[in-house]
Amino acid sequence: MKVTLLHDEQGRILAISTDVDLKASGSKFTNVGMVPGPGQRKLEMELSGEPEKSVLLDLHRHFRVDRAISKLVKID
């Protein structure tokens, strides 16, 4: 599953977005996305399988983005 993470300068995950089929969901939009604000960065990555929504919530709680290598790291 492809996800987009919005994170701050300390690597804290602020928002998570997943790809959806806009036409299938009935939307008239053709393109959507997140725009980082000042001091924020966007990271697109692939998660293995199709994680449940609770797994995505756990990313907020238990992981951060290591900005040096652009990867998720587990918080102690």
The 8 nearest C-alpha neighbors of each residue, nearest first, counted from 0:
[[1, 46, 45, 49, 48, 47, 2, 50],
 [0, 2, 45, 44, 17, 46, 18, 3],
 [3, 1, 17, 44, 16, 43, 45, 0],
 [2, 4, 43, 16, 42, 15, 17, 44],
 [5, 3, 15, 42, 41, 14, 6, 43],
 [4, 6, 41, 14, 13, 40, 12, 15],
 [7, 5, 12, 13, 11, 40, 10, 39],
 [6, 8, 39, 10, 9, 11, 38, 40],
 [7, 9, 10, 38, 39, 6, 11, 40],
 [10, 8, 7, 11, 6, 64, 66, 63],
 [9, 11, 64, 63, 7, 8, 6, 65],
 [12, 10, 63, 6, 7, 9, 13, 64],
 [11, 13, 6, 59, 14, 5, 63, 10],
 [12, 14, 6, 5, 11, 7, 15, 59],
 [15, 13, 5, 4, 12, 16, 6, 59],
 [16, 14, 4, 3, 5, 2, 17, 13],
 [15, 17, 3, 2, 4, 14, 18, 33],
 [18, 16, 2, 1, 3, 19, 15, 0],
 [19, 17, 1, 2, 16, 20, 0, 3],
 [20, 18, 21, 17, 24, 23, 22, 16],
 [19, 21, 23, 22, 24, 18, 26, 25],
 [20, 22, 24, 26, 23, 19, 25, 29],
 [23, 21, 25, 24, 20, 26, 27, 29],
 [24, 22, 20, 25, 21, 26, 19, 27],
 [23, 25, 21, 22, 26, 20, 19, 27],
 [26, 24, 22, 23, 21, 27, 20, 28],
 [27, 25, 21, 28, 22, 24, 23, 29],
 [26, 28, 29, 25, 22, 21, 24, 30],
 [29, 27, 26, 30, 21, 31, 22, 25],
 [28, 30, 27, 21, 31, 22, 26, 20],
 [29, 31, 28, 32, 21, 27, 26, 20],
 [32, 30, 29, 28, 33, 21, 18, 19],
 [33, 31, 34, 30, 16, 3, 18, 17],
 [32, 34, 35, 31, 5, 16, 41, 3],
 [33, 35, 36, 32, 41, 5, 40, 39],
 [36, 34, 39, 40, 41, 33, 37, 5],
 [35, 37, 39, 38, 34, 40, 7, 5],
 [36, 38, 39, 35, 40, 7, 8, 34],
 [39, 37, 8, 7, 36, 40, 35, 6],
 [38, 40, 7, 35, 36, 37, 6, 8],
 [41, 39, 6, 35, 5, 7, 42, 38],
 [40, 42, 5, 4, 35, 6, 43, 3],
 [43, 41, 4, 3, 44, 5, 40, 69],
 [44, 42, 3, 2, 4, 41, 1, 45],
 [45, 43, 2, 1, 3, 42, 46, 4],
 [44, 46, 1, 0, 2, 47, 43, 3],
 [47, 45, 0, 1, 48, 44, 2, 49],
 [46, 48, 0, 45, 49, 50, 1, 44],
 [49, 47, 50, 0, 46, 45, 51, 1],
 [48, 50, 0, 51, 47, 46, 1, 52],
 [51, 49, 54, 48, 52, 55, 0, 47],
 [52, 50, 54, 53, 49, 55, 56, 48],
 [51, 53, 55, 54, 56, 50, 57, 49],
 [54, 52, 56, 55, 51, 57, 50, 58],
 [55, 53, 57, 52, 56, 51, 50, 58],
 [54, 56, 52, 58, 57, 53, 51, 50],
 [57, 55, 53, 58, 54, 59, 52, 60],
 [56, 58, 60, 54, 59, 55, 61, 53],
 [57, 59, 62, 55, 56, 61, 60, 54],
 [60, 58, 57, 56, 12, 61, 62, 55],
 [59, 61, 57, 58, 62, 56, 74, 63],
 [60, 62, 74, 58, 57, 73, 59, 63],
 [63, 61, 73, 58, 74, 72, 59, 60],
 [62, 64, 11, 10, 72, 71, 12, 65],
 [65, 63, 10, 71, 70, 66, 72, 69],
 [64, 66, 70, 69, 67, 68, 10, 71],
 [65, 67, 69, 68, 64, 10, 70, 8],
 [66, 68, 65, 69, 70, 64, 10, 71],
 [67, 69, 66, 70, 65, 64, 71, 72],
 [70, 68, 66, 65, 67, 64, 71, 42],
 [71, 69, 65, 68, 64, 72, 66, 67],
 [70, 72, 64, 63, 65, 62, 73, 69],
 [73, 71, 62, 63, 64, 65, 70, 74],
 [72, 74, 62, 61, 75, 63, 71, 58],
 [73, 75, 62, 61, 72, 63, 60, 71],
 [74, 73, 61, 62, 72, 63, 60, 71]]
